[in-house]
């Protein structure tokens, strides 16, 4: 039955490898169970209910991707999108969290319609090949930065924006130990190298006193019922659905989520080897449908936009190739509902090595970019650099596409730009103008 569902032999993989890959994906993105309730909790939403909603949304969204698209892609509440939900819509614009949740639900319904009528797949296929080669590189740098930051190897600096972290910080050394252990094992072609690197980092962190696994277990226990969803379940606010502000909020959610998802999917399936010579993959429509359904269901549960997670590349790098990897990840999230103390005690420094190594794996497509043609290399370079420097996959794609359109038009190579890209670029310009008008209005 498993072979029939996931076509393991066809994808040159096996059950053990898929299950291990799913565990690795979970470990690299399990921080969402802590971060998302904290971010959305600033709006007044119940944090306990948010933990349950976040976990269930990850379980269901990831299972949608497993069974509809048969891809090793996990889904959960998006980090940048939850910040927009909490900070921009609620804290800055002054709307209730119920208003923001309604906007997410509307966005999910619109995405379902766009997917049904092949609009999202058309957008995915219309992205120029050079940008499809650049996107995985930018994502690689972005997730490497995530890993370096989570371990404290890179920290903020008031004058230089960032700098090398405190080398006396035990988290830094735990991450370095895990990184080099994983690297050595990869050189010896050990399939579970990344997972073993995570374990090595976690053991080192415990030895260095970063966390006390025995004390944590004795204090919080291992098993407990998840908090109730009732404070946030389906709490929609329909009174202001047709206001201009709702239009702006939904439009922003749509654009950011659309290109965040597209960028992540391209990056993950590229690493899995599923992209054809034109940068497309056959499961695109089903993957986008799973993404749209995840967002809609997530809004009903009470969490912000659910999207595909770039950390899925960690599982792909460990050998995950099918939806069975996603099933494994979903089961880990389901277990986290009842074993939260056990799963959440693993420090971020222990998962950092996986993100750094995956960042290395992701940049290989940079060799496909034609750096001798400035009309190709400049948009690619903007895409690559804007992702880590703006801390957003979506912004890298937005400015990459805009620069591609502009430089092609003004160098008389407008035939390289498809009608779809012209329309997308126009929407991006409208979004930027709306953002600027909103800022000026304040």
TORKOL-4160 file (C-alpha; in steps of 0.2 Angstrom, whole numbers, padded with zeros to 4 digits, m for minus):
442
<pt num="1" X="0000" Y="0000" Z="0000"/>
<pt num="2" X="0014" Y="0012" Z="0004"/>
<pt num="3" X="0023" Y="0008" Z="m0012"/>
<pt num="4" X="0007" Y="0011" Z="m0022"/>
<pt num="5" X="0003" Y="0028" Z="m0013"/>
<pt num="6" X="0021" Y="0035" Z="m0013"/>
<pt num="7" X="0030" Y="0026" Z="m0027"/>
<pt num="8" X="0046" Y="0024" Z="m0017"/>
<pt num="9" X="0055" Y="0013" Z="m0030"/>
<pt num="10" X="0051" Y="0025" Z="m0044"/>
<pt num="11" X="0059" Y="0039" Z="m0034"/>
<pt num="12" X="0074" Y="0028" Z="m0028"/>
<pt num="13" X="0070" Y="0028" Z="m0010"/>
<pt num="14" X="0064" Y="0017" Z="0004"/>
<pt num="15" X="0053" Y="0018" Z="0020"/>
<pt num="16" X="0067" Y="0020" Z="0032"/>
<pt num="17" X="0075" Y="0034" Z="0023"/>
<pt num="18" X="0059" Y="0043" Z="0021"/>
<pt num="19" X="0054" Y="0042" Z="0039"/>
<pt num="20" X="0072" Y="0048" Z="0045"/>
<pt num="21" X="0070" Y="0063" Z="0032"/>
<pt num="22" X="0053" Y="0067" Z="0040"/>
<pt num="23" X="0060" Y="0067" Z="0057"/>
<pt num="24" X="0074" Y="0079" Z="0051"/>
<pt num="25" X="0062" Y="0091" Z="0043"/>
<pt num="26" X="0052" Y="0091" Z="0059"/>
<pt num="27" X="0067" Y="0095" Z="0070"/>
<pt num="28" X="0073" Y="0109" Z="0059"/>
<pt num="29" X="0055" Y="0118" Z="0059"/>
<pt num="30" X="0049" Y="0113" Z="0076"/>
<pt num="31" X="0053" Y="0130" Z="0082"/>
<pt num="32" X="0037" Y="0136" Z="0074"/>
<pt num="33" X="0028" Y="0128" Z="0089"/>
<pt num="34" X="0036" Y="0140" Z="0101"/>
<pt num="35" X="0038" Y="0156" Z="0090"/>
<pt num="36" X="0021" Y="0156" Z="0082"/>
<pt num="37" X="0011" Y="0156" Z="0098"/>
<pt num="38" X="0023" Y="0170" Z="0105"/>
<pt num="39" X="0021" Y="0181" Z="0089"/>
<pt num="40" X="0002" Y="0179" Z="0088"/>
<pt num="41" X="0000" Y="0180" Z="0107"/>
<pt num="42" X="0005" Y="0198" Z="0106"/>
<pt num="43" X="m0012" Y="0202" Z="0098"/>
<pt num="44" X="m0021" Y="0195" Z="0113"/>
<pt num="45" X="m0025" Y="0178" Z="0107"/>
<pt num="46" X="m0024" Y="0163" Z="0119"/>
<pt num="47" X="m0006" Y="0156" Z="0118"/>
<pt num="48" X="m0011" Y="0139" Z="0124"/>
<pt num="49" X="m0025" Y="0138" Z="0110"/>
<pt num="50" X="m0012" Y="0145" Z="0098"/>
<pt num="51" X="0000" Y="0130" Z="0102"/>
<pt num="52" X="m0014" Y="0118" Z="0098"/>
<pt num="53" X="m0019" Y="0127" Z="0082"/>
<pt num="54" X="m0001" Y="0129" Z="0076"/>
<pt num="55" X="0002" Y="0110" Z="0078"/>
<pt num="56" X="m0014" Y="0104" Z="0070"/>
<pt num="57" X="m0012" Y="0116" Z="0056"/>
<pt num="58" X="0006" Y="0109" Z="0053"/>
<pt num="59" X="m0001" Y="0091" Z="0054"/>
<pt num="60" X="m0015" Y="0094" Z="0042"/>
<pt num="61" X="m0006" Y="0105" Z="0030"/>
<pt num="62" X="0008" Y="0093" Z="0028"/>
<pt num="63" X="m0003" Y="0078" Z="0026"/>
<pt num="64" X="m0012" Y="0088" Z="0012"/>
<pt num="65" X="0005" Y="0090" Z="0003"/>
<pt num="66" X="0009" Y="0071" Z="0006"/>
<pt num="67" X="m0007" Y="0064" Z="m0001"/>
<pt num="68" X="m0012" Y="0077" Z="m0014"/>
<pt num="69" X="0006" Y="0080" Z="m0021"/>
<pt num="70" X="0017" Y="0066" Z="m0015"/>
<pt num="71" X="0030" Y="0079" Z="m0011"/>
<pt num="72" X="0042" Y="0079" Z="0004"/>
<pt num="73" X="0036" Y="0097" Z="0008"/>
<pt num="74" X="0030" Y="0101" Z="0026"/>
<pt num="75" X="0018" Y="0116" Z="0029"/>
<pt num="76" X="0015" Y="0126" Z="0045"/>
<pt num="77" X="0011" Y="0144" Z="0049"/>
<pt num="78" X="0023" Y="0156" Z="0040"/>
<pt num="79" X="0035" Y="0166" Z="0050"/>
<pt num="80" X="0035" Y="0182" Z="0040"/>
<pt num="81" X="0016" Y="0181" Z="0037"/>
<pt num="82" X="0012" Y="0179" Z="0056"/>
<pt num="83" X="0023" Y="0195" Z="0059"/>
<pt num="84" X="0012" Y="0204" Z="0046"/>
<pt num="85" X="m0004" Y="0197" Z="0055"/>
<pt num="86" X="0001" Y="0202" Z="0072"/>
<pt num="87" X="0012" Y="0218" Z="0070"/>
<pt num="88" X="0005" Y="0226" Z="0054"/>
<pt num="89" X="m0013" Y="0222" Z="0054"/>
<pt num="90" X="m0017" Y="0221" Z="0073"/>
<pt num="91" X="m0004" Y="0232" Z="0082"/>
<pt num="92" X="m0001" Y="0245" Z="0069"/>
<pt num="93" X="m0017" Y="0246" Z="0059"/>
<pt num="94" X="m0027" Y="0244" Z="0075"/>
<pt num="95" X="m0039" Y="0230" Z="0069"/>
<pt num="96" X="m0044" Y="0215" Z="0080"/>
<pt num="97" X="m0035" Y="0198" Z="0078"/>
<pt num="98" X="m0052" Y="0192" Z="0072"/>
<pt num="99" X="m0052" Y="0204" Z="0058"/>
<pt num="100" X="m0034" Y="0197" Z="0053"/>
<pt num="101" X="m0040" Y="0179" Z="0054"/>
<pt num="102" X="m0054" Y="0183" Z="0043"/>
<pt num="103" X="m0042" Y="0190" Z="0030"/>
<pt num="104" X="m0032" Y="0174" Z="0031"/>
<pt num="105" X="m0048" Y="0164" Z="0028"/>
<pt num="106" X="m0053" Y="0175" Z="0013"/>
<pt num="107" X="m0035" Y="0173" Z="0006"/>
<pt num="108" X="m0036" Y="0154" Z="0007"/>
<pt num="109" X="m0053" Y="0154" Z="m0002"/>
<pt num="110" X="m0046" Y="0165" Z="m0016"/>
<pt num="111" X="m0030" Y="0154" Z="m0017"/>
<pt num="112" X="m0042" Y="0138" Z="m0019"/>
<pt num="113" X="m0051" Y="0147" Z="m0033"/>
<pt num="114" X="m0034" Y="0153" Z="m0041"/>
<pt num="115" X="m0027" Y="0135" Z="m0040"/>
<pt num="116" X="m0043" Y="0128" Z="m0047"/>
<pt num="117" X="m0043" Y="0139" Z="m0062"/>
<pt num="118" X="m0024" Y="0136" Z="m0065"/>
<pt num="119" X="m0019" Y="0154" Z="m0061"/>
<pt num="120" X="m0006" Y="0150" Z="m0048"/>
<pt num="121" X="0001" Y="0136" Z="m0059"/>
<pt num="122" X="0002" Y="0148" Z="m0074"/>
<pt num="123" X="0012" Y="0160" Z="m0063"/>
<pt num="124" X="0024" Y="0147" Z="m0057"/>
<pt num="125" X="0027" Y="0142" Z="m0075"/>
<pt num="126" X="0029" Y="0160" Z="m0081"/>
<pt num="127" X="0044" Y="0164" Z="m0069"/>
<pt num="128" X="0059" Y="0165" Z="m0080"/>
<pt num="129" X="0071" Y="0151" Z="m0080"/>
<pt num="130" X="0086" Y="0161" Z="m0074"/>
<pt num="131" X="0076" Y="0166" Z="m0059"/>
<pt num="132" X="0071" Y="0148" Z="m0056"/>
<pt num="133" X="0090" Y="0145" Z="m0055"/>
<pt num="134" X="0093" Y="0159" Z="m0044"/>
<pt num="135" X="0078" Y="0156" Z="m0031"/>
<pt num="136" X="0086" Y="0140" Z="m0024"/>
<pt num="137" X="0103" Y="0149" Z="m0021"/>
<pt num="138" X="0094" Y="0164" Z="m0012"/>
<pt num="139" X="0085" Y="0151" Z="m0002"/>
<pt num="140" X="0101" Y="0143" Z="0002"/>
<pt num="141" X="0109" Y="0159" Z="0009"/>
<pt num="142" X="0093" Y="0163" Z="0018"/>
<pt num="143" X="0091" Y="0147" Z="0028"/>
<pt num="144" X="0110" Y="0147" Z="0031"/>
<pt num="145" X="0107" Y="0164" Z="0039"/>
<pt num="146" X="0093" Y="0156" Z="0049"/>
<pt num="147" X="0104" Y="0143" Z="0056"/>
<pt num="148" X="0119" Y="0155" Z="0060"/>
<pt num="149" X="0107" Y="0166" Z="0069"/>
<pt num="150" X="0098" Y="0153" Z="0079"/>
<pt num="151" X="0114" Y="0146" Z="0085"/>
<pt num="152" X="0121" Y="0164" Z="0090"/>
<pt num="153" X="0135" Y="0162" Z="0077"/>
<pt num="154" X="0129" Y="0178" Z="0070"/>
<pt num="155" X="0121" Y="0192" Z="0080"/>
<pt num="156" X="0114" Y="0209" Z="0078"/>
<pt num="157" X="0125" Y="0224" Z="0078"/>
<pt num="158" X="0119" Y="0242" Z="0080"/>
<pt num="159" X="0132" Y="0249" Z="0068"/>
<pt num="160" X="0136" Y="0235" Z="0056"/>
<pt num="161" X="0119" Y="0226" Z="0056"/>
<pt num="162" X="0127" Y="0210" Z="0061"/>
<pt num="163" X="0143" Y="0203" Z="0067"/>
<pt num="164" X="0151" Y="0187" Z="0074"/>
<pt num="165" X="0143" Y="0181" Z="0090"/>
<pt num="166" X="0150" Y="0178" Z="0107"/>
<pt num="167" X="0162" Y="0163" Z="0106"/>
<pt num="168" X="0160" Y="0160" Z="0124"/>
<pt num="169" X="0142" Y="0156" Z="0121"/>
<pt num="170" X="0140" Y="0137" Z="0122"/>
<pt num="171" X="0126" Y="0137" Z="0109"/>
<pt num="172" X="0139" Y="0142" Z="0096"/>
<pt num="173" X="0151" Y="0128" Z="0100"/>
<pt num="174" X="0136" Y="0115" Z="0101"/>
<pt num="175" X="0131" Y="0121" Z="0083"/>
<pt num="176" X="0149" Y="0120" Z="0077"/>
<pt num="177" X="0151" Y="0102" Z="0084"/>
<pt num="178" X="0135" Y="0097" Z="0076"/>
<pt num="179" X="0140" Y="0105" Z="0060"/>
<pt num="180" X="0157" Y="0096" Z="0058"/>
<pt num="181" X="0150" Y="0080" Z="0064"/>
<pt num="182" X="0137" Y="0080" Z="0050"/>
<pt num="183" X="0150" Y="0086" Z="0038"/>
<pt num="184" X="0162" Y="0072" Z="0042"/>
<pt num="185" X="0148" Y="0059" Z="0041"/>
<pt num="186" X="0142" Y="0066" Z="0024"/>
<pt num="187" X="0159" Y="0064" Z="0017"/>
<pt num="188" X="0158" Y="0046" Z="0022"/>
<pt num="189" X="0141" Y="0045" Z="0014"/>
<pt num="190" X="0131" Y="0041" Z="0030"/>
<pt num="191" X="0113" Y="0043" Z="0025"/>
<pt num="192" X="0107" Y="0049" Z="0042"/>
<pt num="193" X="0122" Y="0062" Z="0043"/>
<pt num="194" X="0111" Y="0077" Z="0046"/>
<pt num="195" X="0101" Y="0069" Z="0059"/>
<pt num="196" X="0116" Y="0062" Z="0068"/>
<pt num="197" X="0123" Y="0080" Z="0067"/>
<pt num="198" X="0108" Y="0087" Z="0076"/>
<pt num="199" X="0109" Y="0073" Z="0090"/>
<pt num="200" X="0128" Y="0077" Z="0092"/>
<pt num="201" X="0124" Y="0096" Z="0094"/>
<pt num="202" X="0110" Y="0092" Z="0106"/>
<pt num="203" X="0121" Y="0081" Z="0117"/>
<pt num="204" X="0134" Y="0094" Z="0117"/>
<pt num="205" X="0122" Y="0108" Z="0122"/>
<pt num="206" X="0116" Y="0097" Z="0136"/>
<pt num="207" X="0134" Y="0094" Z="0142"/>
<pt num="208" X="0138" Y="0113" Z="0140"/>
<pt num="209" X="0123" Y="0116" Z="0151"/>
<pt num="210" X="0112" Y="0125" Z="0138"/>
<pt num="211" X="0098" Y="0114" Z="0144"/>
<pt num="212" X="0094" Y="0101" Z="0156"/>
<pt num="213" X="0084" Y="0087" Z="0148"/>
<pt num="214" X="0082" Y="0077" Z="0165"/>
<pt num="215" X="0077" Y="0093" Z="0174"/>
<pt num="216" X="0065" Y="0098" Z="0160"/>
<pt num="217" X="0057" Y="0081" Z="0160"/>
<pt num="218" X="0055" Y="0080" Z="0179"/>
<pt num="219" X="0047" Y="0097" Z="0180"/>
<pt num="220" X="0035" Y="0097" Z="0165"/>
<pt num="221" X="0033" Y="0078" Z="0163"/>
<pt num="222" X="0032" Y="0070" Z="0146"/>
<pt num="223" X="0013" Y="0068" Z="0142"/>
<pt num="224" X="m0001" Y="0080" Z="0143"/>
<pt num="225" X="m0017" Y="0084" Z="0134"/>
<pt num="226" X="m0016" Y="0099" Z="0122"/>
<pt num="227" X="m0024" Y="0115" Z="0127"/>
<pt num="228" X="m0042" Y="0119" Z="0120"/>
<pt num="229" X="m0045" Y="0127" Z="0103"/>
<pt num="230" X="m0061" Y="0135" Z="0108"/>
<pt num="231" X="m0054" Y="0153" Z="0112"/>
<pt num="232" X="m0049" Y="0155" Z="0094"/>
<pt num="233" X="m0057" Y="0142" Z="0083"/>
<pt num="234" X="m0067" Y="0150" Z="0068"/>
<pt num="235" X="m0067" Y="0167" Z="0077"/>
<pt num="236" X="m0071" Y="0177" Z="0061"/>
<pt num="237" X="m0076" Y="0195" Z="0060"/>
<pt num="238" X="m0087" Y="0199" Z="0044"/>
<pt num="239" X="m0093" Y="0216" Z="0048"/>
<pt num="240" X="m0078" Y="0225" Z="0039"/>
<pt num="241" X="m0076" Y="0212" Z="0025"/>
<pt num="242" X="m0079" Y="0225" Z="0011"/>
<pt num="243" X="m0068" Y="0239" Z="0018"/>
<pt num="244" X="m0053" Y="0246" Z="0009"/>
<pt num="245" X="m0041" Y="0241" Z="0023"/>
<pt num="246" X="m0047" Y="0223" Z="0021"/>
<pt num="247" X="m0043" Y="0223" Z="0003"/>
<pt num="248" X="m0026" Y="0229" Z="0006"/>
<pt num="249" X="m0023" Y="0216" Z="0020"/>
<pt num="250" X="m0030" Y="0202" Z="0009"/>
<pt num="251" X="m0020" Y="0208" Z="m0006"/>
<pt num="252" X="m0004" Y="0208" Z="0004"/>
<pt num="253" X="m0007" Y="0191" Z="0011"/>
<pt num="254" X="m0010" Y="0185" Z="m0006"/>
<pt num="255" X="0006" Y="0192" Z="m0014"/>
<pt num="256" X="0018" Y="0187" Z="0000"/>
<pt num="257" X="0011" Y="0170" Z="0002"/>
<pt num="258" X="0010" Y="0166" Z="m0016"/>
<pt num="259" X="0028" Y="0170" Z="m0020"/>
<pt num="260" X="0034" Y="0163" Z="m0003"/>
<pt num="261" X="0026" Y="0147" Z="m0007"/>
<pt num="262" X="0032" Y="0147" Z="m0026"/>
<pt num="263" X="0050" Y="0151" Z="m0020"/>
<pt num="264" X="0050" Y="0137" Z="m0007"/>
<pt num="265" X="0042" Y="0124" Z="m0019"/>
<pt num="266" X="0055" Y="0128" Z="m0032"/>
<pt num="267" X="0069" Y="0127" Z="m0020"/>
<pt num="268" X="0063" Y="0111" Z="m0012"/>
<pt num="269" X="0059" Y="0101" Z="m0028"/>
<pt num="270" X="0074" Y="0108" Z="m0036"/>
<pt num="271" X="0085" Y="0099" Z="m0023"/>
<pt num="272" X="0074" Y="0084" Z="m0024"/>
<pt num="273" X="0078" Y="0083" Z="m0043"/>
<pt num="274" X="0060" Y="0085" Z="m0049"/>
<pt num="275" X="0062" Y="0101" Z="m0060"/>
<pt num="276" X="0062" Y="0098" Z="m0078"/>
<pt num="277" X="0073" Y="0108" Z="m0091"/>
<pt num="278" X="0061" Y="0122" Z="m0091"/>
<pt num="279" X="0061" Y="0123" Z="m0072"/>
<pt num="280" X="0043" Y="0116" Z="m0070"/>
<pt num="281" X="0037" Y="0100" Z="m0060"/>
<pt num="282" X="0022" Y="0089" Z="m0063"/>
<pt num="283" X="0015" Y="0090" Z="m0046"/>
<pt num="284" X="0014" Y="0109" Z="m0046"/>
<pt num="285" X="m0005" Y="0111" Z="m0046"/>
<pt num="286" X="m0008" Y="0098" Z="m0033"/>
<pt num="287" X="0005" Y="0106" Z="m0022"/>
<pt num="288" X="m0002" Y="0123" Z="m0024"/>
<pt num="289" X="m0019" Y="0116" Z="m0020"/>
<pt num="290" X="m0012" Y="0108" Z="m0004"/>
<pt num="291" X="m0005" Y="0124" Z="0001"/>
<pt num="292" X="m0021" Y="0134" Z="m0002"/>
<pt num="293" X="m0031" Y="0121" Z="0008"/>
<pt num="294" X="m0019" Y="0122" Z="0022"/>
<pt num="295" X="m0021" Y="0141" Z="0023"/>
<pt num="296" X="m0040" Y="0139" Z="0023"/>
<pt num="297" X="m0040" Y="0125" Z="0037"/>
<pt num="298" X="m0027" Y="0134" Z="0047"/>
<pt num="299" X="m0038" Y="0150" Z="0048"/>
<pt num="300" X="m0053" Y="0140" Z="0054"/>
<pt num="301" X="m0041" Y="0132" Z="0067"/>
<pt num="302" X="m0036" Y="0150" Z="0072"/>
<pt num="303" X="m0019" Y="0153" Z="0066"/>
<pt num="304" X="m0011" Y="0164" Z="0053"/>
<pt num="305" X="m0007" Y="0159" Z="0035"/>
<pt num="306" X="0000" Y="0141" Z="0032"/>
<pt num="307" X="0013" Y="0140" Z="0019"/>
<pt num="308" X="0026" Y="0127" Z="0013"/>
<pt num="309" X="0042" Y="0128" Z="0024"/>
<pt num="310" X="0059" Y="0130" Z="0016"/>
<pt num="311" X="0066" Y="0119" Z="0031"/>
<pt num="312" X="0059" Y="0104" Z="0021"/>
<pt num="313" X="0075" Y="0105" Z="0011"/>
<pt num="314" X="0084" Y="0098" Z="0026"/>
<pt num="315" X="0073" Y="0082" Z="0024"/>
<pt num="316" X="0076" Y="0082" Z="0006"/>
<pt num="317" X="0095" Y="0083" Z="0009"/>
<pt num="318" X="0094" Y="0068" Z="0020"/>
<pt num="319" X="0086" Y="0058" Z="0006"/>
<pt num="320" X="0067" Y="0062" Z="0007"/>
<pt num="321" X="0059" Y="0061" Z="m0010"/>
<pt num="322" X="0041" Y="0057" Z="m0008"/>
<pt num="323" X="0025" Y="0061" Z="0002"/>
<pt num="324" X="0030" Y="0048" Z="0015"/>
<pt num="325" X="0043" Y="0060" Z="0021"/>
<pt num="326" X="0029" Y="0073" Z="0024"/>
<pt num="327" X="0018" Y="0059" Z="0033"/>
<pt num="328" X="0033" Y="0056" Z="0045"/>
<pt num="329" X="0034" Y="0075" Z="0048"/>
<pt num="330" X="0016" Y="0076" Z="0051"/>
<pt num="331" X="0016" Y="0062" Z="0064"/>
<pt num="332" X="0030" Y="0070" Z="0073"/>
<pt num="333" X="0020" Y="0086" Z="0074"/>
<pt num="334" X="0005" Y="0076" Z="0080"/>
<pt num="335" X="0016" Y="0068" Z="0094"/>
<pt num="336" X="0021" Y="0085" Z="0099"/>
<pt num="337" X="0004" Y="0089" Z="0104"/>
<pt num="338" X="0005" Y="0076" Z="0118"/>
<pt num="339" X="0024" Y="0076" Z="0121"/>
<pt num="340" X="0028" Y="0095" Z="0119"/>
<pt num="341" X="0040" Y="0096" Z="0134"/>
<pt num="342" X="0051" Y="0082" Z="0126"/>
<pt num="343" X="0051" Y="0089" Z="0108"/>
<pt num="344" X="0053" Y="0107" Z="0113"/>
<pt num="345" X="0068" Y="0105" Z="0124"/>
<pt num="346" X="0079" Y="0103" Z="0109"/>
<pt num="347" X="0088" Y="0120" Z="0108"/>
<pt num="348" X="0089" Y="0130" Z="0092"/>
<pt num="349" X="0108" Y="0128" Z="0091"/>
<pt num="350" X="0105" Y="0109" Z="0089"/>
<pt num="351" X="0095" Y="0111" Z="0073"/>
<pt num="352" X="0107" Y="0125" Z="0066"/>
<pt num="353" X="0119" Y="0113" Z="0058"/>
<pt num="354" X="0105" Y="0105" Z="0047"/>
<pt num="355" X="0100" Y="0122" Z="0041"/>
<pt num="356" X="0118" Y="0128" Z="0037"/>
<pt num="357" X="0122" Y="0111" Z="0027"/>
<pt num="358" X="0106" Y="0113" Z="0018"/>
<pt num="359" X="0111" Y="0130" Z="0013"/>
<pt num="360" X="0127" Y="0123" Z="0006"/>
<pt num="361" X="0117" Y="0110" Z="m0004"/>
<pt num="362" X="0105" Y="0123" Z="m0011"/>
<pt num="363" X="0118" Y="0135" Z="m0019"/>
<pt num="364" X="0124" Y="0123" Z="m0033"/>
<pt num="365" X="0112" Y="0129" Z="m0046"/>
<pt num="366" X="0121" Y="0146" Z="m0046"/>
<pt num="367" X="0133" Y="0138" Z="m0060"/>
<pt num="368" X="0118" Y="0138" Z="m0072"/>
<pt num="369" X="0116" Y="0157" Z="m0072"/>
<pt num="370" X="0124" Y="0166" Z="m0087"/>
<pt num="371" X="0134" Y="0179" Z="m0078"/>
<pt num="372" X="0140" Y="0186" Z="m0095"/>
<pt num="373" X="0123" Y="0193" Z="m0099"/>
<pt num="374" X="0119" Y="0207" Z="m0087"/>
<pt num="375" X="0100" Y="0206" Z="m0091"/>
<pt num="376" X="0100" Y="0189" Z="m0084"/>
<pt num="377" X="0114" Y="0190" Z="m0070"/>
<pt num="378" X="0107" Y="0206" Z="m0062"/>
<pt num="379" X="0089" Y="0200" Z="m0059"/>
<pt num="380" X="0097" Y="0184" Z="m0053"/>
<pt num="381" X="0109" Y="0193" Z="m0041"/>
<pt num="382" X="0095" Y="0204" Z="m0034"/>
<pt num="383" X="0084" Y="0188" Z="m0031"/>
<pt num="384" X="0099" Y="0179" Z="m0022"/>
<pt num="385" X="0104" Y="0194" Z="m0011"/>
<pt num="386" X="0087" Y="0201" Z="m0007"/>
<pt num="387" X="0081" Y="0185" Z="0001"/>
<pt num="388" X="0094" Y="0185" Z="0015"/>
<pt num="389" X="0096" Y="0203" Z="0017"/>
<pt num="390" X="0077" Y="0207" Z="0018"/>
<pt num="391" X="0074" Y="0191" Z="0028"/>
<pt num="392" X="0061" Y="0186" Z="0016"/>
<pt num="393" X="0060" Y="0174" Z="0001"/>
<pt num="394" X="0045" Y="0183" Z="m0006"/>
<pt num="395" X="0054" Y="0200" Z="m0007"/>
<pt num="396" X="0068" Y="0192" Z="m0016"/>
<pt num="397" X="0056" Y="0185" Z="m0029"/>
<pt num="398" X="0046" Y="0202" Z="m0030"/>
<pt num="399" X="0062" Y="0212" Z="m0033"/>
<pt num="400" X="0070" Y="0199" Z="m0044"/>
<pt num="401" X="0054" Y="0199" Z="m0056"/>
<pt num="402" X="0053" Y="0218" Z="m0056"/>
<pt num="403" X="0071" Y="0220" Z="m0061"/>
<pt num="404" X="0070" Y="0206" Z="m0074"/>
<pt num="405" X="0055" Y="0215" Z="m0082"/>
<pt num="406" X="0063" Y="0232" Z="m0082"/>
<pt num="407" X="0080" Y="0228" Z="m0088"/>
<pt num="408" X="0073" Y="0217" Z="m0102"/>
<pt num="409" X="0061" Y="0231" Z="m0108"/>
<pt num="410" X="0074" Y="0245" Z="m0107"/>
<pt num="411" X="0087" Y="0234" Z="m0117"/>
<pt num="412" X="0075" Y="0230" Z="m0131"/>
<pt num="413" X="0073" Y="0212" Z="m0125"/>
<pt num="414" X="0055" Y="0213" Z="m0121"/>
<pt num="415" X="0051" Y="0197" Z="m0130"/>
<pt num="416" X="0060" Y="0188" Z="m0116"/>
<pt num="417" X="0046" Y="0194" Z="m0104"/>
<pt num="418" X="0029" Y="0185" Z="m0105"/>
<pt num="419" X="0012" Y="0193" Z="m0103"/>
<pt num="420" X="0010" Y="0184" Z="m0086"/>
<pt num="421" X="0026" Y="0192" Z="m0080"/>
<pt num="422" X="0021" Y="0209" Z="m0086"/>
<pt num="423" X="0004" Y="0207" Z="m0076"/>
<pt num="424" X="0014" Y="0201" Z="m0061"/>
<pt num="425" X="0026" Y="0215" Z="m0061"/>
<pt num="426" X="0011" Y="0228" Z="m0062"/>
<pt num="427" X="0003" Y="0220" Z="m0047"/>
<pt num="428" X="0020" Y="0221" Z="m0038"/>
<pt num="429" X="0021" Y="0240" Z="m0042"/>
<pt num="430" X="0003" Y="0242" Z="m0036"/>
<pt num="431" X="0008" Y="0233" Z="m0020"/>
<pt num="432" X="0024" Y="0244" Z="m0017"/>
<pt num="433" X="0014" Y="0260" Z="m0020"/>
<pt num="434" X="0000" Y="0254" Z="m0008"/>
<pt num="435" X="0014" Y="0251" Z="0005"/>
<pt num="436" X="0022" Y="0268" Z="0002"/>
<pt num="437" X="0005" Y="0276" Z="0003"/>
<pt num="438" X="0001" Y="0268" Z="0019"/>
<pt num="439" X="0018" Y="0273" Z="0027"/>
<pt num="440" X="0015" Y="0291" Z="0021"/>
<pt num="441" X="m0002" Y="0291" Z="0028"/>
<pt num="442" X="0005" Y="0288" Z="0045"/>
